[in-house]
Amino acid sequence: MNAEQPKQAYRFRFPSLLAGLAAAVALSLAPAARAADAIRIGEINSHNSLSTVGQAYRNGLALALEEINAGGGVRGRPLELVVRDDNGDADQAARNARELVRDQHVAVLTGTMLSNVALAVAREAARGKTVLVVGDALSDAITLDKGNRYTFRVRPSTYMQAAMLAEQAARMPGRRWAVVAPNYEYGQSAVASFKLLLKQARPDVEFVNDQWPALGKIKADDVVRSIRQARPDAIFNATFGDDLQKFVQAGNRQQLFAGTRVVSMASAGAQSLDPAQSEAIRDWIAIGYPWDQIATPEHQRFLEAYLKKFNQRPQLSSIFGYTTMMAIAAGLKKSDAADGEALVDALRGLQLESPLGPIAFRALDQQASMGAFVGQVSQKDGHSTMSNWRYLDGAAYMPNAVYVRSRRPTSAMK
């Protein structure tokens, strides 16, 4: 993914054959020397298994990389991505991380969309004393229980998003709640945080049914049938992707959503639903991305550049990819592209602009303050719409210092 080096014409006027040979050798080494000057960024991701979302994330990375290098790179050195696919497998991701640090000599690791993958790469980053900037994975453990000195995250955490949704849920009249979430670290964190925060705001609520389908293997009709039998007033959903689509379809068939409100960590893409099911999602309280309604200058500039380069609308993962690469570049500039220890110090407290406005990495847990859009999501005629939305500043929904210190290892805060 290096930029093509420009061809140059050279005229030689050396008086001796020896000088001519020396010049030829120097020219042959010049491209290699220029390539060696690049700062290498190791990107590990589920490129093949997360198709649409993964492609949008990569587009965001590519756009930022292009802008950074067009602006002179980092102190005159271009950034270069060295890409590895983890195929959604944590062990493969860990092997990739070791190879990138040991053999490719990358200065920074990034990527990791799945939480279990991010945790595996974070362990390797700590062992290799190499900074990892997580762009998309949500697990609270990344910055809390299994956090380490070298791992930072851009996207608002599971706790932060659950706090935003719990705030909305507390205003709803229902008291009986069901939950459905994938049975791995992200889903467990989402449910635990939502339950904790909703109970704090509304001690009268009760959780009457928990559904824990395996990631990618949801038996949607069984899940919906069990939830219906519990007769909840509302549902908290943390499934996503194909599992969420199947849950929506089964819920529509069994009329689960007719009288039951839904609060959701994600919203299903309407284009994946059958026309007869296109209105299955109606006024869900969800985290989304009203990309065509945001009028801020920073988002407008990003949107125009994205549409021009890719000729397609951005997704929320595009924002994460773009901001992650910009954060890495800002940290490298501040640390003078020095070693991992200097980069840790540079990223702690770092402030930068993003397409969603200014953000900063909190030194305490190395979590960025990026927020999220929360509003009512509906689907009609094959399209998703988001209304009555607000952008909630992530800084207001971060766990407090006492909570962080109770869960984050002391060694990670040194």
Backbone torsions as a table, in degrees:
resi	resn	phi	psi	omega
1	MET	NA	23.3	174.8
2	ASN	-73.4	148.0	171.7
3	ALA	-69.0	143.4	-179.8
4	GLU	-65.5	130.3	179.8
5	GLN	-73.9	135.5	-179.2
6	PRO	-67.9	142.0	176.3
7	LYS	-80.6	136.3	179.8
8	GLN	-125.7	148.1	176.5
9	ALA	-94.4	131.9	179.6
10	TYR	-121.2	142.6	176.0
11	ARG	-118.7	125.2	-175.7
12	PHE	-107.6	135.9	177.9
13	ARG	-136.0	60.4	-179.2
14	PHE	-95.9	140.3	-174.6
15	PRO	-77.9	-11.8	-175.7
16	SER	-134.0	158.3	177.1
17	LEU	-63.5	-36.6	-179.2
18	LEU	-61.8	-44.2	179.4
19	ALA	-64.3	-38.6	178.6
20	GLY	-62.7	-42.2	178.2
21	LEU	-64.5	-40.0	179.0
22	ALA	-61.7	-40.9	179.2
23	ALA	-65.2	-39.5	-179.8
24	ALA	-63.1	-42.2	178.6
25	VAL	-63.2	-42.6	-179.9
26	ALA	-61.5	-41.1	179.4
27	LEU	-65.7	-38.6	-177.9
28	SER	-66.5	-27.0	-179.7
29	LEU	-88.6	-16.7	-173.7
30	ALA	-58.7	-48.0	179.9
31	PRO	-60.1	-39.8	178.8
32	ALA	-63.8	-38.9	179.3
33	ALA	-64.9	-41.0	179.7
34	ARG	-64.9	-40.6	179.4
35	ALA	-65.2	-37.4	-179.6
36	ALA	-66.0	-24.3	-180.0
37	ASP	-73.5	-15.3	-179.6
38	ALA	-66.5	144.2	173.9
39	ILE	-89.9	119.6	-173.0
40	ARG	-90.8	131.5	178.6
41	ILE	-115.3	120.3	179.6
42	GLY	-87.4	119.3	-177.9
43	GLU	-113.5	118.2	-178.7
44	ILE	-113.7	124.0	-177.9
45	ASN	-157.4	167.3	179.7
46	SER	-89.6	66.9	-171.6
47	HIS	-62.6	-39.1	-175.5
48	ASN	-87.4	-27.4	-173.0
49	SER	-93.9	-7.1	-179.6
50	LEU	-121.2	30.9	-176.0
51	SER	-7.4	-84.7	-170.7
52	THR	-65.7	-48.8	-180.0
53	VAL	-64.8	-44.0	179.6
54	GLY	-62.4	-39.8	179.0
55	GLN	-65.6	-41.3	178.6
56	ALA	-63.8	-39.1	177.6
57	TYR	-63.2	-46.5	179.8
58	ARG	-62.9	-36.6	177.0
59	ASN	-60.6	-42.8	178.3
60	GLY	-61.3	-44.4	176.3
61	LEU	-58.0	-47.4	-176.2
62	ALA	-63.4	-40.7	179.8
63	LEU	-63.9	-45.2	179.2
64	ALA	-64.0	-43.2	179.8
65	LEU	-59.8	-43.1	178.8
66	GLU	-61.8	-44.0	-179.1
67	GLU	-67.1	-40.5	179.8
68	ILE	-63.3	-48.7	-178.3
69	ASN	-68.9	-34.1	176.3
70	ALA	-65.2	-27.3	179.2
71	GLY	-89.3	10.3	177.2
72	GLY	103.7	5.5	178.7
73	GLY	69.4	-146.2	178.8
74	VAL	-110.2	106.8	-177.9
75	ARG	53.0	43.3	176.5
76	GLY	84.2	-1.2	179.9
77	ARG	-107.4	130.6	179.1
78	PRO	-72.3	155.2	171.6
79	LEU	-93.6	142.5	-179.2
80	GLU	-130.8	128.1	176.8
81	LEU	-87.6	132.3	171.6
82	VAL	-114.4	110.7	-166.2
83	VAL	-101.7	136.8	173.7
84	ARG	-132.5	144.1	178.4
85	ASP	-101.8	127.8	179.5
86	ASP	-93.6	-7.4	-179.4
87	ASN	54.8	27.1	179.3
88	GLY	71.7	14.6	-175.6
89	ASP	-110.7	122.4	-176.0
90	ALA	-63.9	-39.2	-179.7
91	ASP	-65.3	-41.6	177.6
92	GLN	-63.2	-41.0	179.2
93	ALA	-62.1	-40.4	178.6
94	ALA	-64.3	-41.0	177.1
95	ARG	-63.3	-41.4	177.5
96	ASN	-59.3	-43.7	-178.4
97	ALA	-62.2	-44.1	179.3
98	ARG	-62.1	-42.2	-178.8
99	GLU	-66.8	-40.5	-178.8
100	LEU	-65.9	-40.6	-179.7
101	VAL	-73.8	-45.9	-174.0
102	ARG	-75.5	-45.6	-171.9
103	ASP	-101.1	-34.4	-177.5
104	GLN	-94.3	-10.7	175.7
105	HIS	54.9	46.3	178.4
106	VAL	-72.2	149.3	179.2
107	ALA	-85.7	-26.8	-175.9
108	VAL	-145.4	147.2	170.4
109	LEU	-107.6	149.0	176.8
110	THR	-154.1	-178.0	179.8
111	GLY	104.9	-135.8	175.3
112	THR	62.3	88.1	179.9
113	MET	-84.9	-32.3	-179.6
114	LEU	-91.0	141.0	-173.8
115	SER	-63.7	-43.2	-179.4
116	ASN	-65.1	-33.7	176.5
117	VAL	-67.7	-44.0	179.6
118	ALA	-59.9	-41.7	-179.8
119	LEU	-65.6	-37.8	178.5
120	ALA	-66.2	-43.1	179.5
121	VAL	-69.0	-36.4	178.7
122	ALA	-60.7	-39.2	177.4
123	ARG	-61.5	-43.1	179.9
124	GLU	-68.8	-36.8	177.9
125	ALA	-60.8	-43.1	179.2
126	ALA	-64.4	-41.4	179.4
127	ARG	-63.1	-39.4	-178.9
128	GLY	-89.0	3.0	-178.6
129	LYS	50.6	45.1	-179.9
130	THR	-119.8	133.5	-178.0
131	VAL	-68.3	136.1	172.4
132	LEU	-117.0	123.6	174.2
133	VAL	-108.4	105.3	-179.1
134	VAL	-78.4	127.1	-177.3
135	GLY	-94.7	-32.7	-166.5
136	ASP	-130.9	-33.7	-174.7
137	ALA	-60.7	145.1	-168.0
138	LEU	-104.8	-19.2	-168.5
139	SER	-50.9	134.1	174.9
140	ASP	-62.9	-30.1	-177.1
141	ALA	-61.4	-24.6	-178.5
142	ILE	-60.2	-38.3	-179.6
143	THR	-112.1	-4.7	-179.8
144	LEU	-114.2	-104.2	-169.2
145	ASP	-54.2	-37.9	-177.8
146	LYS	-113.7	21.8	178.4
147	GLY	-69.1	157.4	176.5
148	ASN	-144.1	169.7	-174.5
149	ARG	-60.3	-24.9	-170.0
150	TYR	-100.8	-2.8	-173.1
151	THR	-109.0	127.9	178.1
152	PHE	-123.4	158.9	177.7
153	ARG	-136.5	141.0	179.9
154	VAL	-92.0	-50.7	-174.2
155	ARG	-66.6	144.8	175.0
156	PRO	-58.0	137.4	-173.0
157	SER	-71.1	171.0	175.0
158	THR	-57.3	-45.2	179.8
159	TYR	-58.0	-46.8	-177.3
160	MET	-62.2	-44.5	-179.2
161	GLN	-70.5	-39.0	176.8
162	ALA	-63.1	-36.2	178.0
163	ALA	-64.8	-40.6	177.9
164	MET	-62.8	-43.0	-178.1
165	LEU	-74.1	-36.5	178.0
166	ALA	-63.5	-35.3	177.1
167	GLU	-61.1	-41.2	177.5
168	GLN	-71.1	-42.1	-177.5
169	ALA	-63.5	-33.8	-178.5
170	ALA	-63.4	-21.9	-179.2
171	ARG	-86.8	-8.2	-178.4
172	MET	-82.5	148.0	-174.1
173	PRO	-73.2	-24.7	-175.3
174	GLY	-65.5	153.1	-179.5
175	ARG	-114.5	-27.6	-176.0
176	ARG	-96.6	124.7	-175.9
177	TRP	-121.8	143.3	167.8
178	ALA	-115.0	156.9	177.0
179	VAL	-131.3	147.6	172.5
180	VAL	-137.6	127.3	-175.1
181	ALA	-155.8	150.2	177.1
182	PRO	-66.5	141.1	-173.8
183	ASN	-85.6	65.1	169.3
184	TYR	-149.6	-175.8	-164.7
185	GLU	-53.3	-46.4	-178.5
186	TYR	-60.7	-49.2	-178.6
187	GLY	-62.5	-41.9	179.0
188	GLN	-63.4	-41.3	178.8
189	SER	-65.1	-43.0	-178.2
190	ALA	-60.6	-46.9	-178.2
191	VAL	-67.6	-44.2	-178.8
192	ALA	-60.7	-43.8	-179.4
193	SER	-68.4	-42.8	-179.8
194	PHE	-62.5	-45.5	-179.9
195	LYS	-62.3	-45.7	-179.1
196	LEU	-59.2	-48.5	-173.9
197	LEU	-75.3	-35.3	177.9
198	LEU	-69.2	-40.2	179.0
199	LYS	-65.5	-33.4	176.8
200	GLN	-64.7	-40.5	-178.9
201	ALA	-80.7	-32.1	-177.1
202	ARG	-135.8	84.9	-178.4
203	PRO	-60.2	-16.9	-176.4
204	ASP	-81.7	-11.2	-176.5
205	VAL	-73.8	154.5	173.9
206	GLU	-136.1	149.1	179.7
207	PHE	-104.5	116.3	-168.4
208	VAL	-103.9	-9.8	-178.8
209	ASN	-160.8	126.7	176.3
210	ASP	-117.3	129.6	177.9
211	GLN	-119.6	127.4	-175.1
212	TRP	-125.3	71.3	178.1
213	PRO	-68.4	148.3	174.4
214	ALA	-67.1	142.1	-178.4
215	LEU	-57.9	124.8	178.3
216	GLY	80.2	2.6	-175.7
217	LYS	-133.8	31.3	-176.6
218	ILE	-64.1	133.0	171.0
219	LYS	-96.9	82.9	-164.5
220	ALA	-61.2	-41.0	-178.9
221	ASP	-63.4	-38.6	177.8
222	ASP	-67.6	-41.6	178.9
223	VAL	-60.6	-48.1	-177.9
224	VAL	-64.8	-41.6	-179.3
225	ARG	-60.5	-42.2	-179.8
226	SER	-66.6	-40.5	178.8
227	ILE	-64.6	-42.7	-179.0
228	ARG	-61.1	-39.4	-179.4
229	GLN	-64.4	-26.7	179.4
230	ALA	-80.6	-13.6	177.1
231	ARG	53.0	57.0	178.8
232	PRO	-77.0	158.1	171.9
233	ASP	-82.6	-26.9	-176.1
234	ALA	-153.1	160.8	-177.9
235	ILE	-128.5	135.0	169.5
236	PHE	-101.5	121.9	-177.5
237	ASN	-112.2	132.0	173.5
238	ALA	-124.8	8.8	173.8
239	THR	-73.3	162.7	-178.5
240	PHE	-154.0	171.6	176.8
241	GLY	61.3	-140.3	-177.8
242	ASP	-61.6	-35.8	179.2
243	ASP	-61.9	-41.8	179.4
244	LEU	-66.2	-41.3	178.2
245	GLN	-59.5	-44.1	-179.5
246	LYS	-67.3	-37.5	177.3
247	PHE	-63.4	-42.7	178.7
248	VAL	-62.9	-44.9	-178.6
249	GLN	-63.2	-46.0	179.8
250	ALA	-67.2	-38.7	178.1
251	GLY	-63.2	-36.3	178.2
252	ASN	-69.1	-41.7	179.6
253	ARG	-62.0	-38.4	-177.4
254	GLN	-96.6	8.9	176.8
255	GLN	56.4	38.8	179.3
256	LEU	-66.4	-36.6	-170.7
257	PHE	-89.7	-0.3	-175.5
258	ALA	-59.7	-41.9	-179.0
259	GLY	-128.7	21.6	-175.8
260	THR	-124.8	123.8	178.2
261	ARG	-75.3	150.9	179.9
262	VAL	-126.8	133.1	171.1
263	VAL	-115.2	125.2	-167.2
264	SER	-133.9	138.2	175.7
265	MET	-70.5	-18.6	179.6
266	ALA	-148.0	163.3	175.5
267	SER	-119.8	142.2	-177.4
268	ALA	-74.6	147.7	176.7
269	GLY	-77.5	123.0	-175.4
270	ALA	-64.0	-26.9	-177.2
271	GLN	-66.1	-16.8	-179.9
272	SER	-89.8	-5.2	-178.5
273	LEU	-97.0	150.2	174.5
274	ASP	-65.5	151.6	179.3
275	PRO	-53.3	-36.2	-179.2
276	ALA	-69.2	-16.8	-178.4
277	GLN	-109.2	10.1	-171.0
278	SER	-67.1	-16.2	178.2
279	GLU	-109.2	21.5	-179.7
280	ALA	-65.1	-31.4	176.9
281	ILE	-99.2	115.9	-178.8
282	ARG	-138.1	113.6	176.9
283	ASP	58.4	38.1	169.3
284	TRP	-66.9	141.6	168.8
285	ILE	-84.6	112.4	-170.9
286	ALA	-145.7	161.0	171.4
287	ILE	-87.4	126.2	-176.9
288	GLY	-143.4	-159.3	-176.2
289	TYR	-150.2	92.3	179.7
290	PRO	-78.7	66.9	-168.0
291	TRP	-57.4	-30.5	-176.1
292	ASP	-92.4	3.4	-178.7
293	GLN	-115.4	-4.4	-175.6
294	ILE	-86.7	121.2	-172.5
295	ALA	-107.3	9.9	-178.6
296	THR	-70.2	148.5	-178.8
297	PRO	-59.5	-40.5	-177.0
298	GLU	-66.9	-37.8	177.8
299	HIS	-74.0	-36.7	179.4
300	GLN	-62.0	-40.8	178.9
301	ARG	-64.3	-44.1	177.7
302	PHE	-61.7	-45.8	-177.0
303	LEU	-60.8	-45.8	-179.3
304	GLU	-62.9	-42.5	179.5
305	ALA	-66.4	-38.9	-179.4
306	TYR	-66.9	-47.1	-180.0
307	LEU	-62.7	-38.5	-179.6
308	LYS	-65.8	-40.6	-176.0
309	LYS	-78.8	-39.3	-171.0
310	PHE	-112.7	-13.2	179.5
311	ASN	56.1	38.2	175.9
312	GLN	-154.6	155.7	-178.0
313	ARG	-68.7	145.4	175.4
314	PRO	-75.6	158.6	170.2
315	GLN	-112.3	171.1	-179.6
316	LEU	-59.6	-35.6	178.7
317	SER	-64.6	-25.0	175.3
318	SER	-64.0	-39.7	177.3
319	ILE	-61.9	-43.8	-178.7
320	PHE	-64.5	-44.7	179.1
321	GLY	-61.8	-45.9	-179.2
322	TYR	-62.0	-48.7	-176.2
323	THR	-67.9	-35.7	177.9
324	THR	-60.2	-46.7	180.0
325	MET	-66.2	-37.9	177.4
326	MET	-65.3	-37.1	178.2
327	ALA	-66.0	-42.1	178.2
328	ILE	-60.6	-46.6	-179.7
329	ALA	-62.2	-42.1	-179.9
330	ALA	-64.0	-40.3	177.7
331	GLY	-65.9	-41.1	178.6
332	LEU	-64.4	-39.9	178.2
333	LYS	-64.1	-43.4	-177.9
334	LYS	-67.4	-33.1	-178.0
335	SER	-93.7	2.3	-176.6
336	ASP	60.4	33.0	178.0
337	ALA	53.4	36.8	-179.5
338	ALA	-82.4	-157.7	-174.6
339	ASP	-75.8	-179.9	-175.5
340	GLY	-61.6	-34.8	-179.7
341	GLU	-64.9	-42.9	179.1
342	ALA	-65.4	-35.9	-179.3
343	LEU	-70.0	-37.0	174.7
344	VAL	-57.8	-48.6	-179.7
345	ASP	-62.8	-35.6	-179.4
346	ALA	-69.9	-37.9	-177.1
347	LEU	-77.6	-30.1	178.1
348	ARG	-64.7	118.1	-179.0
349	GLY	82.6	0.4	-178.5
350	LEU	-61.8	134.5	175.5
351	GLN	-111.7	139.4	178.3
352	LEU	-153.7	163.2	176.1
353	GLU	-87.4	144.5	174.7
354	SER	-131.5	169.5	176.0
355	PRO	-60.9	-16.0	178.6
356	LEU	-103.2	8.4	180.0
357	GLY	112.1	-177.2	-177.4
358	PRO	-68.4	142.0	175.8
359	ILE	-135.1	165.7	176.9
360	ALA	-147.4	150.0	174.1
361	PHE	-89.1	118.0	178.0
362	ARG	-70.5	129.1	-176.5
363	ALA	-63.6	-34.1	-174.9
364	LEU	-57.9	-48.1	-176.9
365	ASP	-125.3	2.1	175.5
366	GLN	62.1	30.1	176.2
367	GLN	-99.6	134.7	177.0
368	ALA	-76.9	157.1	-176.7
369	SER	-93.8	16.3	177.3
370	MET	-56.0	139.2	-179.3
371	GLY	-99.0	-160.0	-177.8
372	ALA	-150.3	157.7	176.4
373	PHE	-92.9	124.6	178.4
374	VAL	-122.0	129.6	-179.4
375	GLY	-168.2	-164.6	-179.9
376	GLN	-95.4	122.8	-178.8
377	VAL	-108.7	130.8	177.6
378	SER	-135.0	164.3	177.7
379	GLN	-130.9	138.9	177.2
380	LYS	-157.4	136.2	176.5
381	ASP	53.3	39.4	175.5
382	GLY	78.9	11.8	-179.2
383	HIS	-129.9	145.0	174.0
384	SER	-95.2	142.1	175.7
385	THR	-130.6	150.4	178.3
386	MET	-126.4	127.4	-177.8
387	SER	-131.7	165.2	179.6
388	ASN	49.4	39.0	-176.7
389	TRP	-91.8	156.8	173.3
390	ARG	-137.9	145.2	171.6
391	TYR	-88.7	120.2	-178.6
392	LEU	-101.3	120.8	-178.9
393	ASP	-64.5	123.9	-176.4
394	GLY	-60.9	-28.3	-178.3
395	ALA	-59.2	-29.4	-178.0
396	ALA	-79.3	-9.9	-174.5
397	TYR	-120.1	9.1	176.1
398	MET	-70.7	147.9	174.4
399	PRO	-62.3	146.2	-177.3
400	ASN	-72.3	168.9	-173.3
401	ALA	-61.8	-38.2	-180.0
402	VAL	-63.1	-44.4	179.4
403	TYR	-63.4	-44.4	-179.5
404	VAL	-61.8	-46.5	-177.3
405	ARG	-67.4	-23.8	178.0
406	SER	-75.4	-17.5	-175.7
407	ARG	-118.6	-28.3	-174.4
408	ARG	-87.0	134.7	178.8
409	PRO	-58.5	142.4	179.4
410	THR	-59.6	-37.0	-178.4
411	SER	-63.3	-26.8	-178.8
412	ALA	-75.1	-17.5	-176.7
413	MET	-101.5	5.1	178.1
414	LYS	-81.5	NA	NA
